[in-house]
Amino acid sequence: GCLSQYVHAAIAIASLEELQTIGKDPARSLHDAYILTGDIDASITSQWDDGKGFAPIGDFHAPFTGSFDGQGHVITGLTIQRPDQDDVGLFGCTDSAASLKNIGLNDGTIQGNWYVGGLVGVNRGCITDCRVSAAISGNYEAGGLAGRNQQGQISGCYTAGSVTGREQIGGLVGRNCGAVSDCHAASTLTTGSDSVAVGGLVGRNESGAISASTVSASVLGGGYTYYVGGLVGWHEGSITNCHVRGADDTQLSVTGRRYVGGLVGWLEAGVIEDCTAAAAVTATYHGAGLVALNKGTVTKVNAAGMVKGEKCVGGLIAENRGKVTHARSACTVTAEKILGGLIAENKGEVICCAAAGAVTGSVGVAGLVAANHGSLSQVYATGTICGESGVAGLIAANFGTLTNAYATGAVSGDGYVGGLIAVNGEQGTLSCCYGAGTVTGNEKVGGLIAINVDGTAPHCYWDTEGSHQATSAGGEGRSTAQMTAPYDPTTYVKWDFTEKWIRDTDGKENGGYPYLAQIQQLGK
């Protein structure tokens, strides 16, 4: 825990000179308890030590193990310019017994090589209720508050200013192997042309737990940067109740070359739960409103904003290899190839999800999933879909399974255009699905399915009037009257109206068409 074990009287620190003597004066050891008794103007440090400035308190070989309570006071204008040094910050390195709290740093300029943070280079102890506004720059593991959090605990902290670096760069922490809770990062992140693991809060979260934290500034990965996230660049561990949103409803940007997500760039393992992201995401490949690549579990999440890229772009997830449940995207999605309102490529399991954003591209353009190789159940899409070839209200190419699903958005393209599915492949199966949006195209057009290569589609229907399409490569055509309440007995045969579907008897919820019991309330 973060309870201090110090009971003896704390040593008062009243000046910049006294602060610098901690760990250098026998009367002020690295093991003592300290309190800051007033604000400190540290601007003179820019002239110290031939411009190197303040010398960090403690290092890897002799870490700070005591306690330091800033009592809400602020240290202004601290300069540390040590580009060849590691463990750089007001404190260089803290041990597991250390406690830092109620410290303010304002207008700081801090530069180092490895493990660079405004407050501490490497934290192994407890940091609570600290605020840092500084320009931080480091090469590896740099963060607004801490360069690395090594099994430490950070809570109630705030960062502003800027962070620049190369690998494992975060608005709060560069690399987190501990716990972060109730923190907010408003530090703008910028990187060089070939950076890795960059996040608005944490660059790389390695078996760490992040909860109840927010980001409100942009993450700008240059050139060939990959693993970029509005919250976390590369993640394994847990993220719960975290949110990415621009201050005062301005839209923040998250940019990079590959694996760029509004919340997380790459989810290696673990869980993301109860999170939202509202960002303008730009990536060449694998860009997404929430998570670029998912190998874990994503549940109870929401993405808004916009996503732009060239290939493999999704409103929620670019490539899913894990499990996604109770998720919604309202992102507008624009790309050249393989783009979906929810997911670009699904190789995992998707349950109770919805997409409502407009999707515009050239090849493989879908309201929900561009290419499905996994399973989708209890899903729907309502967005307007525009493309050239392989365009569909729900799935562009289906090689997996689809059950209990529908699409109502307008779909338009040139060839291979389907109200629900453009191409249903050999292993593609769908059941208990319908399409009800307008479908327009020039060749290979289907009200429900454009091309069916050997797949099956029992108990599936499309609205021949609503779609303006009399034919489909699968499913059964019905009139609008037969498909809307009160439903014709030959429509929705063997559908589960007890647990999966709800009859829209008054037409107020879904225009009279049935809707899904567990997800229609998403976003309402």
C-alpha positions in Angstrom: 0.0 0.0 0.0 0.9 3.7 0.0 0.9 4.2 3.7 4.1 5.8 4.8 6.1 4.0 7.5 7.7 7.2 8.7 6.7 8.3 12.1 9.6 10.5 13.1 9.6 14.2 12.4 9.9 15.2 8.7 12.7 17.4 7.6 11.6 20.8 6.2 12.7 21.8 2.7 12.3 25.6 2.2 14.7 26.4 -0.6 16.0 25.1 -4.0 19.5 24.7 -2.4 18.1 22.5 0.4 16.2 20.4 -2.2 19.4 19.7 -4.2 21.3 18.6 -1.1 18.9 15.6 -0.5 21.1 12.5 -0.7 24.3 14.6 -0.9 24.3 16.0 2.7 24.6 13.5 5.6 21.9 15.5 7.4 19.5 14.9 4.5 19.7 11.3 3.5 17.9 9.4 0.8 16.0 7.5 3.5 14.5 10.4 5.4 11.0 12.0 5.4 10.7 15.4 3.9 8.1 18.2 3.6 8.1 21.1 1.3 7.2 24.3 3.2 6.7 26.7 0.3 6.8 27.2 -3.4 10.2 27.2 -5.0 11.4 29.2 -8.0 13.9 26.8 -9.7 14.5 28.9 -12.9 18.2 29.5 -11.9 18.8 25.7 -12.5 19.1 26.4 -16.2 22.5 27.9 -15.4 23.7 25.2 -13.1 26.4 22.7 -13.9 27.3 24.1 -17.3 23.6 24.0 -18.3 23.0 20.4 -17.2 20.8 21.9 -14.4 19.4 20.2 -11.4 20.9 16.8 -10.5 18.2 14.2 -10.0 17.6 13.0 -6.4 18.7 9.3 -6.2 19.7 6.9 -8.9 19.6 3.2 -9.8 22.5 2.4 -7.5 21.3 4.6 -4.6 17.5 5.1 -5.0 15.4 7.5 -2.8 13.7 5.3 -0.2 12.2 8.0 2.0 9.0 10.1 1.8 8.5 13.5 0.2 5.3 15.5 0.8 5.1 18.7 -1.3 2.0 19.8 0.7 0.6 21.2 -2.5 3.5 23.6 -3.1 4.9 24.1 -6.6 8.5 23.9 -7.9 8.6 26.2 -11.0 11.1 26.3 -13.9 13.1 23.2 -13.0 15.7 22.5 -15.7 17.4 19.1 -16.2 19.3 18.8 -19.5 21.2 15.5 -19.3 20.6 13.8 -22.7 23.3 11.1 -22.1 22.1 10.2 -18.6 19.6 7.6 -17.4 17.1 7.8 -14.5 16.3 11.5 -15.0 13.6 13.5 -13.2 13.2 15.5 -10.0 13.9 12.1 -8.5 16.1 9.8 -10.5 14.9 6.5 -9.0 12.7 5.6 -6.0 12.6 2.3 -4.1 9.5 0.3 -3.1 9.5 2.0 0.3 9.4 5.5 -1.2 6.4 7.8 -1.1 6.0 11.0 -3.2 2.8 13.0 -2.7 1.3 16.5 -3.2 4.1 17.7 -5.3 3.7 20.3 -8.1 6.1 20.9 -11.0 5.4 23.7 -13.3 7.2 25.0 -16.5 9.9 22.3 -16.2 12.3 21.3 -18.9 13.6 17.8 -18.5 15.8 15.8 -20.9 17.5 12.5 -20.5 18.3 9.2 -22.3 16.6 6.2 -20.7 13.9 6.4 -17.9 12.9 10.0 -18.1 10.0 11.5 -16.2 9.0 14.9 -14.9 8.8 13.7 -11.3 10.8 10.5 -11.4 12.8 8.4 -13.8 12.0 5.0 -12.4 9.3 4.6 -9.7 9.1 1.6 -7.5 7.2 3.2 -4.7 4.0 5.2 -4.3 3.1 8.5 -6.1 -0.1 10.2 -5.1 -1.7 13.5 -6.0 1.2 15.0 -7.9 0.9 17.5 -10.8 3.5 18.0 -13.5 3.5 20.6 -16.3 6.7 20.2 -18.3 8.5 19.6 -21.6 9.9 16.1 -21.3 12.2 14.5 -23.8 14.0 11.2 -23.7 14.9 8.4 -26.0 13.5 5.3 -24.2 10.8 5.0 -21.5 9.9 8.6 -21.1 6.7 9.9 -19.5 5.2 13.2 -18.2 5.3 11.9 -14.6 7.5 8.8 -14.7 9.7 7.1 -17.2 9.0 3.7 -15.8 6.6 2.5 -13.1 8.2 -0.7 -11.9 5.6 -2.4 -9.6 4.9 1.0 -8.1 1.5 2.7 -7.5 0.5 5.9 -9.1 -2.8 7.6 -8.2 -4.5 11.0 -8.5 -1.8 12.5 -10.7 -2.1 15.0 -13.5 0.3 15.9 -16.4 0.4 18.7 -18.9 2.9 20.1 -21.4 4.7 17.8 -23.9 6.5 14.5 -24.1 8.8 13.6 -27.0 10.8 10.5 -27.5 11.5 7.3 -29.5 10.3 4.1 -27.7 7.8 3.5 -24.9 6.6 7.1 -24.5 3.6 8.1 -22.5 1.8 11.2 -21.4 2.0 10.0 -17.8 4.3 6.9 -17.8 6.6 5.6 -20.5 6.5 1.9 -19.4 4.1 0.7 -16.8 4.6 -2.6 -14.9 2.5 -1.4 -11.9 -0.8 0.2 -11.0 -2.1 3.5 -12.4 -5.5 4.9 -11.2 -7.4 8.1 -11.1 -4.9 9.9 -13.3 -5.3 12.4 -16.1 -2.8 13.2 -18.9 -3.1 16.4 -21.0 0.5 16.2 -22.3 0.8 16.3 -26.1 3.0 13.5 -27.4 5.2 13.8 -30.5 7.8 11.3 -31.7 10.4 10.9 -34.4 9.9 9.0 -37.6 10.4 5.4 -36.4 9.0 5.3 -32.9 7.4 2.3 -31.1 4.8 2.1 -28.3 3.4 5.6 -27.8 0.4 6.3 -25.7 -1.5 9.3 -24.4 -1.3 7.9 -20.8 1.2 5.0 -21.0 3.5 4.0 -23.9 3.8 0.3 -23.0 1.6 -1.3 -20.4 3.3 -4.6 -19.4 1.2 -6.7 -16.9 0.1 -3.4 -15.5 -3.4 -2.3 -14.3 -4.8 1.0 -15.4 -8.1 2.3 -14.1 -10.3 5.4 -13.9 -7.9 7.5 -16.0 -8.4 9.9 -18.8 -6.4 11.5 -21.7 -7.3 14.9 -23.3 -4.3 15.6 -25.6 -3.2 14.4 -29.0 -0.7 11.6 -29.7 1.3 12.3 -32.8 3.5 9.5 -34.0 5.8 10.5 -36.9 6.7 8.7 -40.1 6.9 5.0 -39.5 5.7 4.9 -35.9 3.7 1.9 -34.8 1.8 0.7 -31.7 0.2 4.1 -31.0 -2.8 4.6 -28.8 -4.8 7.5 -27.4 -4.4 5.9 -24.0 -1.8 3.1 -24.4 0.4 2.2 -27.3 1.2 -1.5 -26.5 -0.9 -3.3 -23.8 -1.1 -6.5 -21.8 -2.8 -6.4 -18.5 -6.1 -4.6 -17.6 -7.6 -1.3 -18.6 -10.9 -0.4 -16.9 -13.1 2.7 -16.9 -10.7 4.8 -19.0 -11.6 7.5 -21.5 -9.9 9.4 -24.3 -11.6 12.7 -25.3 -10.4 16.1 -26.3 -10.8 19.0 -23.8 -13.9 21.1 -24.1 -15.3 18.8 -26.9 -12.4 19.5 -29.2 -11.3 16.5 -31.1 -7.9 15.1 -30.3 -5.7 13.3 -32.9 -4.0 10.0 -32.7 -1.6 9.3 -35.6 1.0 6.8 -36.7 1.8 4.4 -39.5 0.6 1.0 -38.3 -1.4 -0.3 -35.3 -3.0 3.0 -34.3 -6.0 3.0 -32.0 -8.1 5.7 -30.4 -7.6 3.9 -27.1 -4.9 1.2 -27.6 -2.6 0.4 -30.5 -1.9 -3.3 -29.8 -3.6 -5.4 -27.2 -1.4 -8.5 -26.7 -3.3 -10.0 -23.9 -5.7 -9.0 -21.1 -8.8 -7.0 -20.8 -10.3 -3.6 -21.8 -13.6 -2.9 -20.1 -15.9 0.1 -19.6 -13.8 2.4 -21.8 -14.5 5.0 -24.5 -12.5 6.9 -27.1 -13.5 9.9 -29.2 -10.6 10.7 -31.5 -9.5 11.5 -35.1 -7.4 8.5 -35.9 -5.0 8.4 -38.9 -2.9 5.4 -39.8 -1.6 3.9 -43.1 -2.4 0.3 -42.0 -4.4 -1.1 -39.1 -6.1 2.0 -37.8 -9.1 1.9 -35.5 -11.4 4.0 -33.3 -10.6 2.0 -30.2 -8.1 -0.9 -30.6 -6.0 -1.5 -33.7 -5.2 -5.1 -33.0 -7.0 -7.2 -30.3 -5.7 -10.5 -29.0 -7.5 -10.2 -25.7 -11.0 -9.4 -24.5 -12.7 -6.1 -25.2 -16.1 -5.5 -23.5 -18.5 -2.7 -22.7 -16.8 -0.1 -24.9 -17.7 2.8 -27.2 -15.8 4.5 -30.0 -16.7 7.8 -31.6 -14.9 10.2 -33.9 -13.3 9.3 -37.2 -10.8 6.8 -38.6 -8.8 7.3 -41.8 -6.2 5.1 -43.5 -5.3 3.0 -46.5 -5.9 -0.6 -45.6 -7.4 -2.6 -42.8 -9.3 0.1 -40.9 -12.1 -0.3 -38.4 -14.5 1.9 -36.5 -13.8 0.0 -33.3 -11.0 -2.6 -34.1 -8.8 -3.1 -37.2 -8.0 -6.7 -36.6 -9.7 -8.9 -34.0 -8.1 -12.2 -32.9 -9.8 -12.2 -29.5 -13.2 -11.6 -28.1 -15.4 -8.5 -28.4 -18.7 -8.1 -26.5 -21.2 -5.3 -25.9 -19.3 -2.8 -28.1 -20.4 0.0 -30.3 -18.8 2.3 -32.8 -20.2 5.5 -34.2 -17.0 6.4 -36.0 -17.0 7.5 -39.6 -14.5 5.3 -41.5 -12.6 6.2 -44.7 -10.0 4.0 -46.4 -9.0 2.3 -49.7 -9.3 -1.4 -48.9 -10.7 -3.7 -46.2 -12.7 -1.4 -43.9 -15.6 -2.0 -41.6 -17.8 0.2 -39.4 -16.9 -2.0 -36.5 -14.0 -4.3 -37.5 -11.9 -4.6 -40.7 -10.8 -8.3 -40.2 -12.5 -10.6 -37.7 -10.7 -13.8 -36.8 -12.2 -14.1 -33.3 -15.6 -13.9 -31.6 -17.9 -10.9 -31.7 -21.1 -10.9 -29.6 -23.7 -8.1 -29.0 -22.0 -5.3 -31.0 -23.2 -2.5 -33.3 -21.9 0.1 -35.7 -23.6 3.3 -36.8 -21.0 5.2 -38.6 -20.7 6.0 -42.4 -18.1 3.8 -44.2 -16.6 5.0 -47.4 -13.9 3.3 -49.5 -13.0 1.3 -52.6 -12.7 -2.4 -52.1 -14.1 -4.5 -49.2 -16.3 -1.9 -47.6 -18.8 -3.0 -44.9 -21.1 -1.6 -42.3 -19.9 -4.0 -39.7 -17.0 -6.3 -40.7 -15.0 -6.2 -44.0 -13.7 -9.8 -43.8 -15.2 -12.3 -41.3 -13.2 -15.5 -40.6 -14.6 -15.9 -37.1 -18.0 -15.8 -35.5 -20.5 -12.9 -35.2 -23.7 -13.1 -33.3 -26.3 -10.6 -32.2 -24.8 -7.8 -34.3 -26.2 -5.0 -36.5 -25.2 -2.0 -38.6 -27.1 1.1 -39.5 -24.5 3.3 -41.3 -24.4 4.5 -44.9 -22.0 2.4 -46.9 -20.3 3.6 -50.1 -17.7 1.8 -52.2 -16.8 0.3 -55.5 -16.4 -3.4 -55.3 -17.3 -5.8 -52.5 -19.7 -3.4 -50.7 -22.2 -4.6 -48.0 -24.5 -3.4 -45.3 -22.9 -5.8 -42.8 -20.1 -8.0 -44.1 -18.1 -7.6 -47.4 -16.7 -11.2 -47.4 -18.0 -13.9 -45.0 -15.9 -17.0 -44.5 -17.2 -17.6 -40.9 -20.5 -17.7 -39.1 -23.2 -15.1 -38.7 -26.3 -15.5 -36.5 -29.0 -13.1 -35.4 -28.0 -10.0 -37.3 -29.3 -7.2 -39.5 -28.3 -4.2 -41.5 -30.6 -1.2 -42.3 -28.1 1.3 -43.8 -28.1 2.4 -47.4 -25.5 0.5 -49.5 -24.1 1.7 -52.8 -21.3 0.4 -55.1 -20.4 -0.7 -58.6 -20.1 -4.5 -58.4 -20.5 -7.2 -55.8 -23.0 -5.2 -53.7 -25.1 -6.8 -51.0 -27.7 -5.5 -48.5 -26.2 -7.8 -45.9 -23.2 -9.6 -47.4 -21.3 -9.0 -50.7 -19.6 -12.4 -51.0 -20.6 -15.4 -48.8 -17.6 -17.8 -49.1 -17.5 -21.6 -49.0 -17.4 -21.8 -45.3 -19.7 -18.9 -44.9 -22.9 -19.6 -43.0 -25.6 -17.2 -41.8 -28.9 -17.8 -40.1 -31.7 -15.6 -38.6 -30.5 -12.4 -40.4 -32.2 -9.7 -42.4 -31.4 -6.7 -44.6 -33.7 -3.7 -45.0 -31.6 -0.8 -46.4 -31.6 0.4 -50.0 -29.1 -1.4 -52.2 -27.8 0.1 -55.4 -25.1 -1.2 -57.8 -24.4 -2.0 -61.4 -23.4 -5.7 -61.5 -23.6 -8.7 -59.1 -26.1 -7.0 -56.8 -28.2 -8.7 -54.2 -30.9 -7.5 -51.8 -29.3 -9.7 -49.1 -26.3 -11.5 -50.7 -24.5 -10.5 -54.0 -22.5 -13.7 -54.5 -22.9 -17.0 -52.6 -20.0 -19.5 -53.2 -21.5 -22.6 -51.5 -22.4 -21.1 -48.1 -25.8 -21.4 -46.4 -28.4 -18.9 -45.4 -31.4 -20.5 -43.7 -34.1 -18.3 -42.1 -32.7 -15.1 -43.7 -34.7 -12.4 -45.4 -34.5 -9.1 -47.2 -37.0 -6.4 -47.9 -37.5 -6.4 -51.6 -39.3 -3.0 -51.5 -36.9 -1.3 -49.1 -33.8 -2.5 -50.9 -35.2 -1.9 -54.4 -33.8 -5.4 -55.2 -35.9 -8.3 -56.3 -33.1 -10.9 -56.3 -30.4 -12.2 -54.0 -27.9 -15.1 -54.1 -29.3 -16.3 -50.8 -32.2 -15.7 -48.4 -35.9 -15.1 -49.0 -37.4 -11.9 -50.3 -40.4 -10.4 -48.5 -42.4 -7.2 -48.8 -42.0 -4.3 -46.3 -45.5 -5.3 -44.9 -44.4 -8.9 -44.4 -41.2 -7.8 -42.6 -42.6 -5.1 -40.3 -45.0 -5.5 -37.4 -47.3 -7.4 -37.3 -45.0 -9.9 -38.9 -46.2 -12.3 -41.7 -46.2 -15.9 -40.4 -43.8 -16.9 -43.3 -41.2 -14.3 -42.1 -38.8 -14.8 -39.2 -39.5 -18.5 -39.1 -37.7 -20.3 -36.2 -36.4 -17.0 -34.8 -35.9 -16.7 -31.0 -38.3 -13.9 -29.9 -37.9 -14.9 -26.2 -34.2 -14.1 -25.7 -32.6 -12.9 -28.9 -35.1 -10.7 -30.7 -37.8 -8.2 -29.8 -40.9 -7.4 -31.9 -41.1 -3.7 -32.8 -44.9 -3.7 -32.5 -45.3 0.1 -32.4 -42.6 0.9 -34.9 -40.9 3.4 -32.6 -37.7 1.4 -32.0 -36.6 0.1 -35.4 -39.2 1.2 -38.0 -41.3 -1.9 -37.3 -38.5 -4.4 -38.0 -37.4 -6.7 -35.2 -34.4 -5.6 -33.1 -31.9 -7.4 -30.9 -32.8 -7.8 -27.3 -29.4 -7.3 -25.7 -27.9 -4.5 -27.8 -30.5 -2.1 -29.2 -30.0 0.0 -26.1 -26.3 0.6 -26.9 -25.8 4.3 -27.3 -29.4 5.2 -26.6 
